[in-house]
Amino acid sequence: LRESLSAKLPDYMIPAAFVRLDALPVTSNGKLDRRALPAPVIDISAGRRASSPLEQLLAILFKEILELDGDPTAESDFFSLGGDSLSAVQLCLRIRTETGTDPGLGAIFEHPAICDLAKVLEKAGSDEGLGPIIRLVRGDETLAPVFLIHPAGGIAWGYRHLAQQLGRRPVYGIQSPRLSKEAASPESLASLAASYAELIRQNHTGIYHLAGWSVGGILAQAVAVELQQQGFDVGLVALLDSYPCDCWRAEPEPDETAALRALLAIAGHDPLEHPELITKDAIIAFLKQDGSSLGGLPDAALDGVIRSVLDTNRLVRGHYHKRFDGTLTHFRAALDHKDKNLTPALWATYCAEVETVDVACLHPQMTSAGAVQTIAPEILSRLTLLEKKGTA
């Protein structure tokens, strides 16, 4: 059945598991009783066995890193088997050790199946997942993609949970140029947004859907303005607990210590709860112990994240918003900001309309698996409405 479907359907539509039933369970009203459906058991041994040396090596690494009971097949998907951002970093490091080649995190996100990743490894070169754009989910290419713009730390693969929950949507992550030590510091947030708009246009033509968490939301609004001024159609602009630059203009710019501590927030922790963590070694040790993927980054990548934090905070303080002639959908961290005057209404001057969706979480938790259970369905419903209007 899997082989038959694979010949007719794209990868993202192939079920992860098949369950044989004599009949579908129904309620007393004759409707499908979803609660009575048995939980699927994923048989990782179903499919073609890993054959080439690279496929066999990846099968061994998948099994070890994900602690699988059986042997994965050539079609086994790293994330469907339980992989996450942390284990993806571990996989990169193991592949580098075993083969001398680093596919990069971006390649693992885009090609999570053993057979596809093996093909990537056959080609030389890597950006370690720190390039300007990474594909988080391939999806159905007949649908307009969602572009997720990085938060202060410059990396976008922290959006993995959200990308996975957007179903059939292609999803791209936009990352900071400052992750590369060769890149010059941007002159302004507006110029950075203009470069992102150009990058997005190079990868898609049609309606543009944008989203971003924290600084990523500020950038999403600025990119939307840039695209609109150029005459392009902007659809969804989702801000994940982001607030206008006016709110931060009087705040002191962070030094390197503050930038290091910002890694805690990026990893989902409240920095105020860990005042003792002030050195790079202490913060990285904490992140590794906590299981954060940031703790597993190579030093060069961490240095890039710190550069991005320092740059984006400076740029935010010097940016003055232009008006976006459309709706901003603001996802508010409803358990946070109780002693601060941070509300979605602050965006009203800079858009045609603000709509608010409350998410029961703190600001650092906005990209967590729990928060995404609220955010993703709201995004998907709005995308459906926008595209129905566009075809009406």
Secondary structure, 3 states (H helix, E strand, C coil): CHHHHHCCCCHHHCCCCCCCCCCCCECCCCCECHHHCCCCCCCCCCCCCCCCHHHHHHHHHHHHHHCCCCCCCCCCECCCCCCCHHHHHHHHHHHHHHHCCCCCHHHHHHCCEHHHHHHHHCCCCCCCCCCCEEEEECCCCCCCCEEEECCCCCCCHHHHHHHHHCCCCCEEEECCHHHCCCCCCCCCHHHHHHHHHHHHHHHCCCCEEEEEECHHHHHHHHHHHHHHHCCCCEEEEEEECCCCHHHCCCCCCCCHHHHHHHHHHHCCCCHHHCCCCCCHHHHHHHHHHHCCHHHHCCHHHHHHHHHHHHHHHHHHHCCCCCCEEEEEEEEEECCCCCCCCCCHHHHHHHEEEEEEEEECCCHHHCCCHHHHHHHHHHHHHHHHHHHHHHHC
